[in-house]
């Protein structure tokens, strides 16, 4: 695999770490700031956003680790790609849909428009 793959995974993880640090700063200050991570939602930043970012960081780290395991000029097999990409895609989609999923389990009065 080309070196750009590893650089991409590393940069993604670093960027997500920076975003997570920002979220933690907002939570520590207890500021009422809307999380607009994946759109223009009205939900305030909550610990679940940090968990979502942690899941994405783990996905990037797993990709980087997989890239490091492939020897220079090595080829990734289709089976190996499915084993790595399958869970990564599911985890990423769940993270992106986190706001919608948590809204399903919120009490009805908390879902009412303000």
N, C-alpha and C positions, 0 to 999 in steps of 0.2 A: 504494500500500500504506500502511496506517496506520503512524504513528510507533512504535507498540508493537512492530512487527516488528523494527525496527532496535534498539530498546532491548533486546528479548529476545535477539537475537544478540550484542549487546555484553555483556550481563550473563552470558550463557552462556560467552563467551570469557574474561571476567574470573574467573568462578568456576573454570573449568578451569585457568586460569593459577595460581590459588591452590592448587588440588589438586596441580598439577604441582610447584609450589614445595615443598609438603609431601612429595611423593614424593622429590624431589631431596634434601631435608634428611635423610630416612630413609636414602637411599643413601649420602650423604656421611658420616653417622655409622656406617654399616655395621651398623645395628640389624637384628635379626631380627624384623621386624614383618610380619604377614600382610596382604596386600592384599585388602581387602574392597570393592573398587570396584563390582563388579557381583554381589554375593552374599556368601556366607560361606565363601569359599575359604580353603584353608590355605596357599596358595603365598606365599612371602615376596615383598616388594616387590623388583622387578627392573627393569633398564633398559627392558624391553619395556613396562612399565606407563607409563613416561614417553613412549615412542614412541606408545602408544595414545592417551594424553592429547593429544600433539602433533597426532595425526590429527584428534581431535575439535575441537581449537582451530582447525585449518585449515578444518574444515567450518563452524564458527561464523563464522570470518573471511570465508570465501567467501560465506556467506549475507548477512553484513553488507555486503560489497562489492557483491553483486547488488542488495541493497535500496537502496544509495546510488546505483546506476546508473539506477534506475527514477525518472522524474521525478515530482514531486508530483502525486498523482491519477492517475498512470500505471497501466496495466494490464499484468500479466504474462501473456504468451501461454502456451498449453499446451505448445508446443514448448520455450520457454525454461524452463518449470517442470520438464519432464522432463530437460532437459540439466543443470539445477542439482541437482534432487532425486535423480535416479538414482544418480550417484556418491556423493552424500552418504549416502543410505540404505545402499548397499553398504559404504562405509567405516565407518559407524557400527555396522552389524551385525557386521562383522569385528572391530572394536574390542571390542564387548561379548562376543564369543565368543573373545577372545584366549587366555584361560586354556585353554579346551578345545582350541583349535587347536595351541597350543604343547605340550600334553600328548601330542598325536598323534606329535610328532617327538622326544619325549624318549626316551632309552634305557629299555628295559623295566624294568631294576632301579631306575631313578629314579622309576618310576611306582608301585612297590610301596608299600602302606600302611606307615606308620611306627609 
